[in-house]
Amino acid sequence: MRLCLILGLVILTGCVAARDPQLLAVERSGDGGLSCEQIATEYKGNTEAAYNKIAKNRSDDRRELLLALFVWPGFIDIKNADGKEGNALLDRNIYLLGVAKAKSCTAVNAWPEQPKRYTQNEGLPNKA
């Protein structure tokens, strides 16, 4: 009886309390009124934030995989909030790039390269 109680507590406390992603809207009202400089500033900020979020999620995935393999499977965060938020920022940047090109902004070629999108299957063996 005591063992069942302890096992039940371990199961309940071993699950990750993952947060839900807060996704950024791709289009916003007022986007058409942005200047080329404002678009570039937002694009660059989104790029940096996306890079950080995606890198954090990839790092967390590796740590969670190790914990799941050696400690408890409940440590895996299946919501991947940071990765999904990073991808939403990249989607916004694709839209901003289109707005900038439509406005004939000249410096778009100098904008930073986007990080690789986050996918949930990164680091897992490929099935042939």
Contact map, one row per residue, 1 for C-alpha under 8 A:
11111000000000000000000000000000000000000000000000000000000000000000000000000000000000000000000000000000000000000000000000000000
11111100000000000000000000000000000000000000000000000000000000000000000000000000000000000000000000000000000000000000000000000000
11111110000000000000000000000000000000000000000000000000000000000000000000000000000000000000000000000000000000000000000000000000
11111111000000000000000000000000000000000000000000000000000000000000000000000000000000000000000000000000000000000000000000000000
11111111100000000000000000000000000000000000000000000000000000000000000000000000000000000000000000000000000000000000000000000000
01111111110000000000000000000000000000000000000000000000000000000000000000000000000000000000000000000000000000000000000000000000
00111111111000000000000000000000000000000000000000000000000000000000000000000000000000000000000000000000000000000000000000000000
00011111111100000000000000000000000000000000000000000000000000000000000000000000000000000000000000000000000000000000000000000000
00001111111110000000000000000000000000000000000000000000000000000000000000000000000000000000000000000000000000000000000000000000
00000111111111000000000000000000000000000000000000000000000000000000000000000000000000000000000000000000000000000000000000000000
00000011111111100000000000000000000000000000000000000000000000000000000001000000000000000000000000000000000000000000000000000000
00000001111111100000000000000000000000000000000000000000000000000000000000000000000000000000000000000000000000000000000000000000
00000000111111100000000000000000000000000000000000000000000000000000000000000000000000000000000000000000000000000000000000000000
00000000011111110000000000000000000000000000000000000000000000000000000101100000000000000000000000000000000000000000000000000000
00000000001111111000000000000000000000000000000000000000000000000000000001110000000000000000000000000000000000000000000000000000
00000000000001111100000000000000000000000000000000000000000000000000000001111000000000000000000000000000000000000000000000000000
00000000000000111110000000000000000000000000000000000000000000000000000000001000000000000000000000000000000000000000000000000000
00000000000000011111000000000000000000000000000000000000000000000000000000001111100000000000000000000000000000000000000000000000
00000000000000001111100000000000000000000000000000000000000000000000000000000010100000000000000000000000000000000000000000000000
00000000000000000111110000000000000000000000000000000000000000000000000000000010100000000000000000000000000000000000000000000000
00000000000000000011111000000000000000000000000000000000000000000000000000000011110110000000000000000000000000000000000000000000
00000000000000000001111100000000000000000000000000000000000000000000000000000000100010000000000000000000000000000000000000000000
00000000000000000000111110000000000000000000000000000000000000000000000000000000000110010000000000000000000000000000000000000000
00000000000000000000011111000000000000000000000000000000000000000000000000000000000010011001000000000000000000000000000000000000
00000000000000000000001111110000000000000000000000000000000000000000000000000000000000010001000000000000000000000000000000000000
00000000000000000000000111110000000000000000000000000000000000000000000000000000000000011011001000000000000000000000000000000000
00000000000000000000000011111010000000000000000000000000000000000000000000000000000000000001001000000000000000000000000000000000
00000000000000000000000011111110000000000000000000000000000000000000000000000000000000000000000000000000000000000000000000000000
00000000000000000000000000111111000000000000000000000000000000000000000000000000000000000000000000000000000000000000000000000000
00000000000000000000000000011111110000000000000000000000000000000000000000000000000000000000000000000000000000000000000000000000
00000000000000000000000000111111110000000000000000000000000000000000000000000000000000000000000000100000000000000000000000000000
00000000000000000000000000001111110000000000000000000000000000000000000000000000000000000000000000100000000000000000000000000000
00000000000000000000000000000111111000000000000000000000000000000000000000000000000000000000000000000000000000000000000000000000
00000000000000000000000000000111111111100000000000000000000000000000000000000000000000000000000000000000000000000000000000000000
00000000000000000000000000000000111111100000000000000000000000000000000000000000000000000000000000000000000000000000000000000000
00000000000000000000000000000000011111110000000000000000000000000000000000000000000000000000000000010010100000000000000000000000
00000000000000000000000000000000011111111000000000000000000000000000000000000000000000000000000000000000000000000000000000000000
00000000000000000000000000000000011111111100000000000000000000000000000000000000000000000000000000000000000000000000000000000000
00000000000000000000000000000000011111111110000000000000000000000000000000000000000000000000000100010000000000000000000000000000
00000000000000000000000000000000000111111111000000000000000000000000000000000000000000000000000000000000000100100000000000000000
00000000000000000000000000000000000011111111100000000000000000000000000000000000000000000000000000000000000000000000000000000000
00000000000000000000000000000000000001111111110000000000000000000000000000000000000000000000000000000000000000000000000000000000
00000000000000000000000000000000000000111111111000000000000000000000000000000000000000000000100110000000000000100000000000000000
00000000000000000000000000000000000000011111111100000000000000000000000000000000000000000000000000000000000000110000000000000000
00000000000000000000000000000000000000001111111110000000000000000000000000000000000000000000000000000000000000000000000000000000
00000000000000000000000000000000000000000111111111000000000000000000000000000000000000001100100000000000000000000000000000000000
00000000000000000000000000000000000000000011111111100000000000000000000000000000000000001100100000000000000000011110000000000000
00000000000000000000000000000000000000000001111111110000000000000000000000000000000000000000000000000000000000000000000000000000
00000000000000000000000000000000000000000000111111111000000000000000000000000000000001001000000000000000000000000000000000000000
00000000000000000000000000000000000000000000011111111100000000000000000000000000000011101100000000000000000000000010000000000000
00000000000000000000000000000000000000000000001111111110000000000000000000000000000001000000000000000000000000000110000000000000
00000000000000000000000000000000000000000000000111111111000000000000000000000000000001000000000000000000000000000000000000000000
00000000000000000000000000000000000000000000000011111111100000000000000000000000011011000000000000000000000000000000000000000000
00000000000000000000000000000000000000000000000001111111110000000000000000000000011001100000000000000000000000000000110000000000
00000000000000000000000000000000000000000000000000111111111000000000000000000000000000000000000000000000000000000000000000000000
00000000000000000000000000000000000000000000000000011111111100000000000000000000011000000000000000000000000000000000000000000000
00000000000000000000000000000000000000000000000000001111111110000000000000000001111000000000000000000000000000000000000000000000
00000000000000000000000000000000000000000000000000000111111111000000000000000000001000000000000000000000000000000000010001000000
00000000000000000000000000000000000000000000000000000011111111100000000000000000000000000000000000000000000000000000000000000000
00000000000000000000000000000000000000000000000000000001111111110000000000000000000000000000000000000000000000000000000000000000
00000000000000000000000000000000000000000000000000000000111111111000000000011000000000000000000000000000000000000000000000000000
00000000000000000000000000000000000000000000000000000000011111111100000000000000000000000000000000000000000000000000000000100000
00000000000000000000000000000000000000000000000000000000001111111110000000000000000000000000000000000000000000000000000000000000
00000000000000000000000000000000000000000000000000000000000111111111000000111000000000000000000000000000000000000000000000000000
00000000000000000000000000000000000000000000000000000000000011111111100000110000000000000000000000000000000000000000000000000000
00000000000000000000000000000000000000000000000000000000000001111111111000000000000000000000000000000000000000000000000000000000
00000000000000000000000000000000000000000000000000000000000000111111111110110000000000000000000000000000000000000000000000000000
00000000000000000000000000000000000000000000000000000000000000011111111111110000000000000000000000000000000000000000000000000000
00000000000000000000000000000000000000000000000000000000000000001111111110000000000000000000000000000000000000000000000000000000
00000000000000000000000000000000000000000000000000000000000000000111111100000000000000000000000000000000000000000000000000000000
00000000000000000000000000000000000000000000000000000000000000000111111110000000000000000000000000000000000000000000000000000000
00000000000001000000000000000000000000000000000000000000000000000011111111100000000000000000000000000000000000000000000000000000
00000000000000000000000000000000000000000000000000000000000000000011101111110000000000000000000000000000000000000000000000000000
00000000001001110000000000000000000000000000000000000000000000000001000111110000000000000000000000000000000000000000000000000000
00000000000001110000000000000000000000000000000000000000000000011011000111111000000000000000000000000000000000000000000000000000
00000000000000110000000000000000000000000000000000000000000010011011000011111100000000000000000000000000000000000000000000000000
00000000000000011100000000000000000000000000000000000000000010010000000000111111000000000000000000000000000000000000000000000000
00000000000000000100000000000000000000000000000000000000000000000000000000011111000000000000000000000000000000000000000000000000
00000000000000000111100000000000000000000000000000000000000000000000000000001111100000000000000000000000000000000000000000000000
00000000000000000100100000000000000000000000000000000000100000000000000000001111111100000000000000000000000000000000000100000000
00000000000000000111110000000000000000000000000000000000100000000000000000000011111110000000000000000000000000000000000000000000
00000000000000000000100000000000000000000000000000001101100000000000000000000001111111000000000000000000000000000000000000000000
00000000000000000000000000000000000000000000000000001101110000000000000000000001111111100000000000000000000000000000011000000000
00000000000000000000101000000000000000000000000000000000000000000000000000000001111111110000000000000000000000000000010000000000
00000000000000000000111100000000000000000000000001001000000000000000000000000000111111111000000000000000000000000000000000000000
00000000000000000000000000000000000000000000000011111100000000000000000000000000011111111100000000000000000000000000110000000000
00000000000000000000000000000000000000000000000001000100000000000000000000000000001111111110000000000000000000000000110000000000
00000000000000000000001111000000000000000000000000000000000000000000000000000000000111111111000000000000000000000000000000000000
00000000000000000000000101000000000000000000011011000000000000000000000000000000000011111111100000000000000000000000000000000000
00000000000000000000000000000000000000000000011001000000000000000000000000000000000001111111110000000000000000000100100000000000
00000000000000000000000001000000000000000000000000000000000000000000000000000000000000111111111000000000000000000000000000000000
00000000000000000000000111100000000000000000000000000000000000000000000000000000000000011111111100000000000000000000000000000000
00000000000000000000000000000000000000000010011000000000000000000000000000000000000000001111111110000000000000000000000000000000
00000000000000000000000000000000000000000000000000000000000000000000000000000000000000000111111111000000000000000000000000000000
00000000000000000000000001100000000000000000000000000000000000000000000000000000000000000011111111100000000000000000000000000000
00000000000000000000000000000000000000100010000000000000000000000000000000000000000000000001111111110000000000000000000000000000
00000000000000000000000000000000000000000010000000000000000000000000000000000000000000000000111111111000000100000000000000000000
00000000000000000000000000000000000000000000000000000000000000000000000000000000000000000000011111111100000000000000000000000000
00000000000000000000000000000011000000000000000000000000000000000000000000000000000000000000001111111110000000000000000000000000
00000000000000000000000000000000000100100000000000000000000000000000000000000000000000000000000111111111100100000000000000000000
00000000000000000000000000000000000000000000000000000000000000000000000000000000000000000000000011111111100100000000000000000000
00000000000000000000000000000000000000000000000000000000000000000000000000000000000000000000000001111111100000000000000000000000
00000000000000000000000000000000000100000000000000000000000000000000000000000000000000000000000000111111100000000000000000000000
00000000000000000000000000000000000000000000000000000000000000000000000000000000000000000000000000011111110000000000000000000000
00000000000000000000000000000000000100000000000000000000000000000000000000000000000000000000000000011111111100000000000000000000
00000000000000000000000000000000000000000000000000000000000000000000000000000000000000000000000000000001111110000000000000000000
00000000000000000000000000000000000000000000000000000000000000000000000000000000000000000000000000000000111111100000000000000000
00000000000000000000000000000000000000010000000000000000000000000000000000000000000000000000000010011000111111100000000000000000
00000000000000000000000000000000000000000000000000000000000000000000000000000000000000000000000000000000011111100000000000000000
00000000000000000000000000000000000000000000000000000000000000000000000000000000000000000000000000000000001111110000000000000000
00000000000000000000000000000000000000010011000000000000000000000000000000000000000000000000000000000000001111111000000000000000
00000000000000000000000000000000000000000001001000000000000000000000000000000000000000000000000000000000000001111100000000000000
00000000000000000000000000000000000000000000001000000000000000000000000000000000000000000000000000000000000000111110000000000000
00000000000000000000000000000000000000000000001000100000000000000000000000000000000000000100000000000000000000011111000000000000
00000000000000000000000000000000000000000000001001100000000000000000000000000000000000000000000000000000000000001111100000000000
00000000000000000000000000000000000000000000000000000000000000000000000000000000000000000000000000000000000000000111110000000000
00000000000000000000000000000000000000000000000000000100000000000000000000000000000001100100000000000000000000000011111000000000
00000000000000000000000000000000000000000000000000000100010000000000000000000000001101100000000000000000000000000001111101000000
00000000000000000000000000000000000000000000000000000000000000000000000000000000001000000000000000000000000000000000111111000000
00000000000000000000000000000000000000000000000000000000000000000000000000000001000000000000000000000000000000000000011111000000
00000000000000000000000000000000000000000000000000000000000000000000000000000000000000000000000000000000000000000000001111110000
00000000000000000000000000000000000000000000000000000000010000000000000000000000000000000000000000000000000000000000011111110000
00000000000000000000000000000000000000000000000000000000000001000000000000000000000000000000000000000000000000000000000011111000
00000000000000000000000000000000000000000000000000000000000000000000000000000000000000000000000000000000000000000000000011111100
00000000000000000000000000000000000000000000000000000000000000000000000000000000000000000000000000000000000000000000000000111110
00000000000000000000000000000000000000000000000000000000000000000000000000000000000000000000000000000000000000000000000000011111
00000000000000000000000000000000000000000000000000000000000000000000000000000000000000000000000000000000000000000000000000001111
00000000000000000000000000000000000000000000000000000000000000000000000000000000000000000000000000000000000000000000000000000111
